[in-house]
Amino acid sequence: MKTTAEYSADIETAIRSLDLPDGKLSSLYAPVAYGLSAGGKRIRPVLVLMGADAFGNNCTEALLPAVGIETFHNFTLLHDDVMDKSDMRRGRPTVHKKYDENTAILSGDTMLTLATKYVADVEDGKLRKVIDTFNEMALRVYEGQRLDMDFESSDNISIPEYLEMIEGKTGALLGASAKIGAIIGNASDKDAALMYEYGVMTGLAFQIQDDWLDTFGDATTFGKPIGGDILNAKKTYLYVAALAEGGQTAEALRTAFNIPAGEMRIKTVTRLYEKLGMKEKCSKAVGHYSAQALKALNSTTLGEEEKEAFRKLAEKLIGRKK
């Protein structure tokens, strides 16, 4: 198997090689190219290539479907930015700021169709399983986004409800990436299902770690200002787990989130999180879901070398500082 950096380089080359229409249609496709060129970790398409290689040395066959997965991911980011009215992503203007909202919506729709087209570029004998996995994942992502939106107006969110939301928004796409790669690599149905579980559990650990980093991380390595979730009153794992503790400190947290957005809110909420032991609780949750991911991985029929590659990827993703 290749290194993750080599797989990522393959993805970058494939994305740059996409033959998107220009001329009179450039106003539709230029925003697509702009969205895809923003870079990022490319973890999801890398998972597709790794799965195909690990189970059947089918990396080449998986390349366009992997680009499809990355196109879908960026479609969701594009529409999320419109809904959240976000001006910047990855250090540059979002699509709706560089162009306009109508262009972002239409070009996002185009990205979704391109993603489906690319993912479907597999052998006929694998097509049904790949498309079923892709479509089921897409529904989970939309459901997760809807739950996240509903949470904005609710203060009564349980930990299981929060986990259901991030399993949709984050876990499902990582799971589908690993599973689609495995299918292309001719994995058995059991192994493909286990790889999906590996991806989902890695996704849960990743998102909880991301929530933790947004409050307690280092801005110089995290890549964005610390405290953004607190300023935007996001219902993160820290917030939900803190409220589940109950008592006066939990009530103080509700009050703190009503402080006008600014440094005072960040400092007050952070102190309450520290008092409630949220650092430790997040670390425990990340460890739990990481262990579940490795349990699924270790249950596959993959050889030790291939399993180690997926272990290292999970460690890199979950143990990151940014």
KAFEN-V144920 format. One record per residue. N is the residue number from 0. PHI is phi as a letter, one per 40 degrees, with the letter a starting at -180 (* if undefined). Layout:
BEGIN
n: {N | N}
phi: {PHI | PHI}
END
This chain:
BEGIN
n: {0 | 1 | 2 | 3 | 4 | 5 | 6 | 7 | 8 | 9 | 10 | 11 | 12 | 13 | 14 | 15 | 16 | 17 | 18 | 19 | 20 | 21 | 22 | 23 | 24 | 25 | 26 | 27 | 28 | 29 | 30 | 31 | 32 | 33 | 34 | 35 | 36 | 37 | 38 | 39 | 40 | 41 | 42 | 43 | 44 | 45 | 46 | 47 | 48 | 49 | 50 | 51 | 52 | 53 | 54 | 55 | 56 | 57 | 58 | 59 | 60 | 61 | 62 | 63 | 64 | 65 | 66 | 67 | 68 | 69 | 70 | 71 | 72 | 73 | 74 | 75 | 76 | 77 | 78 | 79 | 80 | 81 | 82 | 83 | 84 | 85 | 86 | 87 | 88 | 89 | 90 | 91 | 92 | 93 | 94 | 95 | 96 | 97 | 98 | 99 | 100 | 101 | 102 | 103 | 104 | 105 | 106 | 107 | 108 | 109 | 110 | 111 | 112 | 113 | 114 | 115 | 116 | 117 | 118 | 119 | 120 | 121 | 122 | 123 | 124 | 125 | 126 | 127 | 128 | 129 | 130 | 131 | 132 | 133 | 134 | 135 | 136 | 137 | 138 | 139 | 140 | 141 | 142 | 143 | 144 | 145 | 146 | 147 | 148 | 149 | 150 | 151 | 152 | 153 | 154 | 155 | 156 | 157 | 158 | 159 | 160 | 161 | 162 | 163 | 164 | 165 | 166 | 167 | 168 | 169 | 170 | 171 | 172 | 173 | 174 | 175 | 176 | 177 | 178 | 179 | 180 | 181 | 182 | 183 | 184 | 185 | 186 | 187 | 188 | 189 | 190 | 191 | 192 | 193 | 194 | 195 | 196 | 197 | 198 | 199 | 200 | 201 | 202 | 203 | 204 | 205 | 206 | 207 | 208 | 209 | 210 | 211 | 212 | 213 | 214 | 215 | 216 | 217 | 218 | 219 | 220 | 221 | 222 | 223 | 224 | 225 | 226 | 227 | 228 | 229 | 230 | 231 | 232 | 233 | 234 | 235 | 236 | 237 | 238 | 239 | 240 | 241 | 242 | 243 | 244 | 245 | 246 | 247 | 248 | 249 | 250 | 251 | 252 | 253 | 254 | 255 | 256 | 257 | 258 | 259 | 260 | 261 | 262 | 263 | 264 | 265 | 266 | 267 | 268 | 269 | 270 | 271 | 272 | 273 | 274 | 275 | 276 | 277 | 278 | 279 | 280 | 281 | 282 | 283 | 284 | 285 | 286 | 287 | 288 | 289 | 290 | 291 | 292 | 293 | 294 | 295 | 296 | 297 | 298 | 299 | 300 | 301 | 302 | 303 | 304 | 305 | 306 | 307 | 308 | 309 | 310 | 311 | 312 | 313 | 314 | 315 | 316 | 317 | 318 | 319 | 320 | 321}
phi: {* | c | c | c | c | c | c | c | c | c | c | d | c | c | c | c | c | c | c | c | c | b | g | c | b | c | c | c | c | c | c | c | c | c | c | c | c | c | g | h | c | f | c | c | c | c | c | c | c | c | c | c | c | c | c | a | f | b | d | c | c | c | c | c | d | c | c | c | c | c | c | c | d | c | d | c | c | c | c | d | c | c | c | c | f | c | c | b | a | f | g | a | d | c | d | c | c | c | b | a | c | c | c | c | c | c | c | c | d | c | c | c | c | c | d | c | c | c | c | c | c | b | d | d | c | b | d | c | c | c | c | c | c | c | c | c | c | d | c | c | c | c | c | c | c | c | c | c | c | c | c | d | b | b | b | b | b | c | c | d | c | c | c | c | c | c | c | c | c | b | c | c | c | c | c | c | c | c | c | c | d | c | c | c | c | g | c | c | d | c | c | c | c | c | c | c | c | d | c | c | c | c | c | c | c | c | c | c | c | c | d | c | c | c | b | b | c | b | d | c | b | c | g | a | d | c | g | c | c | c | d | c | f | c | c | c | c | c | c | c | c | c | c | c | c | g | g | c | c | c | c | c | c | d | c | c | c | c | c | d | d | i | c | c | c | d | c | c | c | c | c | c | c | c | c | c | g | c | d | c | c | c | d | c | c | c | c | c | c | c | c | c | c | c | c | c | d | c | c | c | c | c | c | c | c | c | c | c | c | c | c | c | c | c | c | c | c | c | c | c | b | a}
END
